[in-house]
């Protein structure tokens, strides 16, 4: 029994966690933060980078987070050109996090809904903040509220590929 508890004699070992905590492996993901303000950008960068995700940020230069995310200034890049740059590097976007649909709309640095951009319905869009849409569509989840740290934790869980949350609006 002592060998089993110590993890010897088997290829599989017992993963111990502190009481009240759950460990869930988080796969490598690329998360695009589009048009978030400074507080939300910082909270999302910190949370997703801690989970091992690649974070790309499309925002005005004054909101460059400096927290390890790859920054694309919105004066020079649109969502489409950022996606093209990532594809040229052999990367792709797994999740888009934004404040409102305007950030993805044609003419505002975005190019429409994910399906219209060719990303397909498997790329979820998570809206965060006080001005989230009231009517999330397929592949969309809204986290309504002003607490960026809480919203970032919830977004991290919703962005996990094992998450099966359907379109809904969640109030913090």
C-alpha positions in Angstrom: 0.0 0.0 0.0 2.9 2.4 0.8 4.3 1.8 -2.7 0.9 2.6 -4.3 0.5 5.8 -2.3 4.1 6.9 -3.2 3.4 6.2 -6.9 6.0 3.5 -7.2 5.5 0.2 -9.1 3.0 1.6 -11.6 3.2 3.9 -14.6 0.2 5.8 -13.3 0.6 7.8 -10.2 -1.9 9.3 -7.8 -2.3 13.0 -8.3 -2.9 14.6 -5.0 -4.6 17.9 -4.7 -5.5 20.1 -1.7 -8.9 19.5 -0.2 -11.5 21.6 -2.0 -9.5 22.0 -5.2 -9.9 20.3 -8.5 -7.1 19.9 -11.1 -8.2 19.9 -14.7 -5.5 19.7 -17.5 -5.8 22.7 -19.7 -4.8 22.1 -23.3 -2.8 24.6 -25.3 -5.2 27.2 -26.7 -5.0 30.4 -28.6 -7.3 33.1 -27.1 -8.0 36.3 -29.0 -8.9 39.3 -26.9 -10.7 41.8 -29.1 -11.6 45.4 -28.0 -11.5 44.8 -24.3 -10.7 47.7 -21.9 -7.5 47.7 -19.8 -8.9 46.0 -16.7 -10.5 43.2 -18.6 -7.5 42.8 -20.9 -5.2 42.5 -17.9 -7.4 40.0 -16.0 -7.9 37.8 -19.1 -4.1 37.9 -20.0 -3.2 36.9 -16.5 -5.7 34.1 -16.2 -5.2 32.5 -19.6 -1.4 32.8 -19.5 -1.3 31.1 -16.1 -3.2 28.2 -17.7 -0.6 28.0 -20.5 -2.7 29.6 -23.3 -1.3 31.8 -26.0 -3.0 35.2 -25.7 -3.3 37.6 -28.7 -4.7 41.1 -28.1 -6.3 43.3 -30.7 -6.7 46.7 -29.1 -5.6 50.4 -29.3 -1.9 50.8 -28.5 -2.5 52.5 -25.1 -4.1 49.3 -23.9 -1.1 47.1 -24.6 -1.1 44.9 -21.6 2.6 44.0 -21.2 1.6 40.8 -19.5 3.0 38.2 -22.0 0.2 38.4 -24.6 1.1 39.0 -28.2 -0.2 42.5 -29.0 -1.7 43.6 -32.4 -2.5 47.4 -32.4 -6.0 48.0 -33.8 -4.7 51.0 -35.8 -2.6 48.6 -37.9 -4.5 45.3 -37.8 -8.0 44.2 -38.3 -9.3 40.9 -37.0 -8.9 39.4 -40.4 -5.3 40.5 -40.8 -4.5 39.3 -37.3 -6.0 35.9 -38.2 -4.0 35.8 -41.4 -0.8 36.6 -39.5 -1.5 33.8 -37.0 -2.2 31.4 -39.8 1.0 32.3 -41.5 2.8 31.3 -38.2 0.9 28.0 -38.2 -1.5 29.0 -35.4 -5.2 29.5 -35.2 -7.7 31.1 -32.9 -9.5 28.7 -30.5 -11.6 31.3 -28.6 -12.6 34.9 -29.1 -13.3 37.1 -26.1 -14.7 40.5 -26.7 -17.0 43.1 -25.1 -19.7 43.5 -27.7 -20.7 42.4 -31.1 -19.5 45.8 -32.5 -16.0 44.7 -32.0 -16.5 41.8 -34.5 -18.7 43.9 -36.9 -17.5 44.8 -40.4 -15.9 48.2 -40.4 -14.9 48.2 -36.7 -11.7 46.2 -37.0 -13.7 42.9 -37.1 -15.2 41.0 -39.9 -18.5 39.7 -38.7 -19.4 36.5 -36.8 -16.9 33.7 -36.5 -18.7 31.6 -39.1 -18.7 34.5 -41.6 -14.9 34.7 -41.2 -14.4 31.1 -42.0 -13.5 30.1 -38.4 -16.5 27.8 -38.2 -19.1 27.2 -35.5 -16.5 25.5 -33.3 -14.8 28.8 -32.4 -16.8 30.1 -29.4 -17.2 33.8 -28.7 -17.4 34.9 -25.1 -18.7 38.4 -24.5 -17.7 40.0 -21.2 -18.5 43.3 -19.3 -21.5 45.5 -18.6 -22.6 45.9 -22.3 -22.9 42.2 -23.4 -25.6 41.2 -25.8 -29.0 40.2 -24.3 -29.5 37.5 -27.0 -26.5 35.2 -27.4 -26.6 33.1 -30.6 -25.1 29.7 -31.3 -21.6 29.4 -30.1 -21.8 32.6 -27.9 -21.8 33.0 -24.2 -22.3 36.4 -22.4 -20.7 37.1 -19.0 -22.5 40.2 -17.8 -20.9 42.2 -14.9 -18.1 44.5 -13.9 -15.8 42.2 -11.9 -13.0 41.4 -14.4 -11.2 38.9 -12.1 -14.4 36.8 -11.6 -15.3 37.1 -15.3 -11.8 35.9 -16.3 -12.1 32.8 -14.1 -15.5 32.0 -15.6 -14.2 32.7 -19.2 -11.3 30.3 -18.5 -13.7 27.5 -17.6 -16.0 28.3 -20.5 -13.1 28.3 -23.0 -12.0 24.8 -22.0 -12.7 22.4 -24.9 -14.6 20.1 -22.6 -17.1 22.9 -21.8 -20.5 22.2 -23.2 -22.2 25.4 -22.2 -24.8 26.4 -24.8 -25.7 29.9 -25.7 -26.7 31.8 -22.6 -26.2 35.0 -20.6 -24.5 34.7 -17.2 -24.8 37.5 -14.7 -22.0 38.0 -12.2 
